[in-house]
Amino acid sequence: MANKYGQLSHQMFEMMTLIRRLSLKTVQNQHGLHHGKGHVLRELMDHDNLSQTELAELIGIRPASVTGLLEKNGKRSAGNSDA
C-alpha cells in the first residue's frame, strides 16, 4: 500500500513539474524570452553597471554570447517600439 502511495506521489510531482514548465514556456513565448535572456536580465537587475565581460563571468558564458544576446534583444526592442 505504501508503495502505491509513493508511486502516485512521484507521478503527481512529475505532472506538476510538467505543468509548471509548460506554463513558464507559455509566458516566455508571450514576452519573447528564453532561459538565457531571463538569466541575463536577472543579473542586470541585481548588479548595476556591469561590463559585458563581468556579465559573461556571472552567468558562465562567453563574452561573445553576451554580445549576441544583447544585440538580438536590441533589434527586437527597436522593432517593437510603440513610439
N, C-alpha and C positions, 0 to 999 in steps of 0.2 A: 504494500500500500504506500509506504513512504517513497519507494522508487517511482511510482506513478506520479506522485506529487512533485518529485524532483524533476521528472521529465516534463511535466506540464509547466512548472515554473521556468524551466530552461526555454521551452517553446514560447512562452509568453514574453520572456525577456528578449528573445530573438525578434519576435513580432514588433515589440515596442521600439527596438533598435532600428528595424527596417522602416517603421512609420516615421520615426524622428529623422532618419537620413533622407527619406523622400520629401518630407516637409521642408527640411533645410534646403534641399536641392531646388524645390519649387521657389522658395524665397530668393535664393541666389540667382536663379534664372530670371526672375522678375526684375531684379536690380542689376543684371549684367555682371554679377560677381562670380568668382570661383574661389576655391580654397586659398590659392596664392594671393589673390588681391585682398581678401579679407584679412589675411595674416599681415600683409604689408600695411593696410590701413590701421590695424590694431596697434602695431608697433609705432606708427607715426603719431597716433593719438597719445600713446604712453610716453613718447620721448620727443621733446622739442628739438628742432634744428639739427636733425641727423643728416650726415652726408650719405650719399648712395653707398659708399663703401661700408660705413658703420651700419647702415640698414641691412646690407647684404650679410654682414657678420652676425647680426642679431637673429636673422631668420634662417641663416645657414644655406644661403645660395650664392652664386657667383655675382659679382657686381654687374656684369653684362646682363644677367637675367633681371636684375632690379631695373636697369635702364629700359629693357624691353617692356616690362610690366608698366612702368610709368609712362612710356611713350604710347602704348596701347590705350591706357586709361585717359591720357590727354586727348588723343584722337577721338575716343568715344565721347568724352565730355564736350569737346568742341562741336561734334556732330549732333549732339542732343541739346544744344543751347536753346533756351526758350526766349532769348532776347531778340 
